[in-house]
Amino acid sequence: MTPQLLQAINVLQLTAMQLDEFVQEQLLSNPLLEPDESQPREEGSEGDDLEITADAPSAERGQVEINWAEYLQDMDRTPHVVDAPAADEDEVSRDPAVPSSVSLAEYLNTQLQFAGLEKDMLELCRYIADCLEEDGYLRVSLEDIAASTGADVKKVKEALLHIQGMEPAGVGARDLAECLTLQLIRKGLDEPLVLKLVRNHLEDIAANRIGTMAKKLGEDTSEIQYACDIIKTLDPKPGRLYSSESAPQYIYPDVSAELVNGKAQIFLTEGSCPRLMISPYYKKLLEDNNSDVQLKDFLEERLNSAVWLIKCMDQRKSTIMAVTAAIMEMQPDLLTQGRKGLRPMTLAQISEAAGVHESTVSRAVCGKYLQTPKGIFELRSLFGGGVTKDSGEAVTTEGIKKIIKDRIEAENPSAPLSDQALSDILKKENGIDISRRTVTKYRESMNIPSSTGRKRY
């Protein structure tokens, strides 16, 4: 494959955030490229017919030199993009709040500055804060801290108590029981039964063995259930809010779809494919017959690269639009029912409907997201097999999972549905014939506990 084709393939499969970074790099490396902030040209104008496939003719792969003079004469047109409809002025932003990027140690050090501690104790507390792991636990022994700092163990214990009295509650604990106990005390929920369960029955709590704990402790099951409910409100990893792993992973939808007069309308979002143009300044230099020959040769070479990139961006837009349109044709219920309305769909089917190679479909849906009235979906997640109902209608694996999840959420907590019961319900009420083992696999893939783990007393 030629470098131009490799670039075209790369541009197609980049996510929105990766594409933005790539475009910024290109703007820095190629002086002829500029961001185009003018209005988009009409759909169907030149640049939409470039097919990027491995078996395309050589001329379509960019192996032919671009006629830059002809291109410059047509610079009034700008790359094609279909924009999402403008949001209402009073629409509230749905972007999640950005959590603090401050580390746990930095957060604790900020609190220590106002703790009024003596210098030696302050330094010891800071040392302990630096020893904490990202989840907020102290897994270094007090003796090792004492040996490293030259302080006696009694002083280290005192410093640890200062740390454990800070936010977030539970920080500085040496094990899960201590972490939960610190939180219970901070919240004023340190009742004897609750503390007893935390210290001696964490495994039973995790397995929801309410009856077993009630029998061992001679307590009523409702009291044990109440105590467990309190414990489950606590955070077993109090430091994770300040962990590098908790950094938000933002999703920028590449395309949106909505119902307009009963029909699906598809729009490329504004940031999904930045618009580029050739710099007017360098355009004049190229058109100037008095320009230095070496300069013109250099600019022509950079122009070839710039024009090809603009065509790649055009092709990315048209490919994503074509693939999304084909998906919406096969998934008419997605906008009204969400995942529950999904139908079985393969890459080959979309490839045929969109008129592109199957590998092109795979690249076009990789890391791309679709925004709908029912939520945001990764395009790749909309593909999958399924089963056929008794009525002959096909339903996807995701659709079956959604049905199972809805049934579990609506169940009686004191008598949760077993996997066999769910299998029977799917057969009787939905015409979906799948085994108990398959129900178990789907349930576990959604991180839903078994009926025993869901039971409440």
Secondary structure as UniProt FT lines:
FT   HELIX           3..13
FT   HELIX           16..29
FT   TURN            31..32
FT   STRAND          33..35
FT   TURN            43..44
FT   TURN            46..47
FT   TURN            54..55
FT   HELIX           58..61
FT   HELIX           68..72
FT   TURN            73..76
FT   TURN            89..90
FT   HELIX           104..112
FT   TURN            113..114
FT   HELIX           119..131
FT   TURN            134..135
FT   HELIX           142..149
FT   HELIX           153..164
FT   TURN            169..172
FT   HELIX           176..187
FT   HELIX           192..200
FT   HELIX           202..206
FT   TURN            207..208
FT   HELIX           210..217
FT   HELIX           221..231
FT   TURN            232..233
FT   TURN            238..239
FT   HELIX           240..242
FT   HELIX           244..246
FT   STRAND          255..260
FT   TURN            261..262
FT   STRAND          263..268
FT   HELIX           270..272
FT   STRAND          276..278
FT   HELIX           280..287
FT   TURN            289..290
FT   HELIX           293..330
FT   TURN            332..333
FT   HELIX           334..337
FT   HELIX           338..341
FT   HELIX           347..354
FT   HELIX           358..365
FT   TURN            366..367
FT   STRAND          369..372
FT   TURN            373..374
FT   STRAND          375..378
FT   HELIX           379..382
FT   STRAND          386..388
FT   TURN            390..391
FT   STRAND          394..396
FT   HELIX           397..409
FT   TURN            413..414
FT   HELIX           419..430
FT   HELIX           436..445
FT   TURN            446..447
FT   HELIX           451..454
//
